[in-house]
Amino acid sequence: HLHRASLLLPALETALANFSAGAAGGVVQPVRTVVPVHRHGPFLGVMSAYSAADDALTTKLVTFYEHKKDSSVPSHQATVLLFDPRNGSLQAVLDGSVITAKRTAAVSAIATRLLMPAFAEVLCILGAGVQAYSHYDIFTELFTFKEVRIWNRTKEKAVKFADTVNGPVQVCSSAQEAVTGADVIITVTMATTPILFGDWVKPGAHINAVGASRPDWRELDDELMKNSVLFVDSREAALTESGDVILSGAEIFAELGEVVKGTKPALPEKTTVFKSLGMAVEDTVAAKFVYDSWSAGN
């Protein structure tokens, strides 16, 4: 039911705007709870949200295990529980990994549509995991790039990515080579220290920073964070969870929902960063979409 993430765009745009509208938007979403299995991880995350507009209540449970060697087990595994808000009964248990991959890429696409430069020809993806595939799918569906480049720390995974996807992808031997001259950059890595540097980035480019979801992890360096206009999904979450935001001291210009609503400008002529941590309400909207599609088919 989620083979095309673009189907989620209208519902996600509404959810982002409702979240940024505060109490009037009808979204209740506490900052995620993160339980370390050992002192520095692996981690279990608990993400809950209620959306009045969707009449949907969910909790997502996600485990995050960094596998040192190539493992058949993905780094993130997730399950979404969908409840009936009228009586609290459990309506569905959904594979949260697909939902997470698709809704994250869809939100990056919403940010990119608003923030990318007018003539964007080169797309660069840093990382070759699950999120790289879901981002590639929706970005090549919604936008027309003349060139797509990929870089990954282990080159074999980047080569496999290029061989697997439907379309030409150039495998780059360094992150700098991949990034140089790119108009839209997506970082979906397991990096804990910066892999993307401001002096590589073309002025006016747009960056979707999706990895580094812990307060002491980074993907972007200080120069890039401080010399870009910074957009986030949630101010509160970014200031407690994003190492890129916290450690750089970069100032948050707006939440993406404020741009969707029109209360803050998009500024596509500037160099822009969208720091995506992912929000529980995005899972809520996606889970409800899948459940409603399934119900209609049955």
Buried (B, 14 or more C-beta within 10 A) or exposed (E): BBEEBBBBBEBBBBBBBBBBBEEEBBBBBEBBEBEEEEEEBBBBBBBBBBBEBBEBBBBBBBBBBEEEEEEEEBBBBBBBBBBEBEEEEEBBEBEBBBBBBBBBBBBBBBBBBBBBBEEBBBBBBBBBBBBBBBBBBBBBEBBEBEBBBBBBBEBEBBBBBBEEBEEEBBBBEEBBBBBBBBBBBBBBBBBBEBBBBBEBBBEBBBBBBBBBBBBEBBBBBBBBBBBBBBBBBBBEBBBBBBBBBBBBEBEBBBBBBBBBBEEBEBBBEBBBBBBBBBBBBBBBBBBBBBBEEEEEEE
